[in-house]
């Protein structure tokens, strides 16, 4: 079945949830519809909210502890 015909389900939220970060669909807990800008909590029993191509996906971020930023590996300069 093509991706654009899959329909996702969710429950409508009154506003954007706190402490979320954009992510991929496979780990998402929340979604925002691109056209209506409405927020949803993803659920298997909720209303049909649209296809994955119409949504941006988000997950809850743990802000309780220190955050570590990933940094690219630094190459050592060759000595001549």
ZIQUI-V667458 format. One line per field, one symbol per residue. ss: DSSP state (@ for helix, = for strand, . for the rest). psi: psi as a letter, one per 30 degrees, with the letter a starting at -180 (. if undefined). A space follows every 10 residues. Layout:
# ZIQUI-V667458
ss: ???
psi: ???
This chain:
# ZIQUI-V667458
ss: ..@@@..=== ===......= ==..@@@..= ===.....== ==....==== .@@@====== .......... ..........
psi: kkeffkklll kkkflkklhl kkalefgkfl kkkeefgkkk kkkfgalkfa lfffkkkllk kjgflkkkkk kkkkkkkkk.
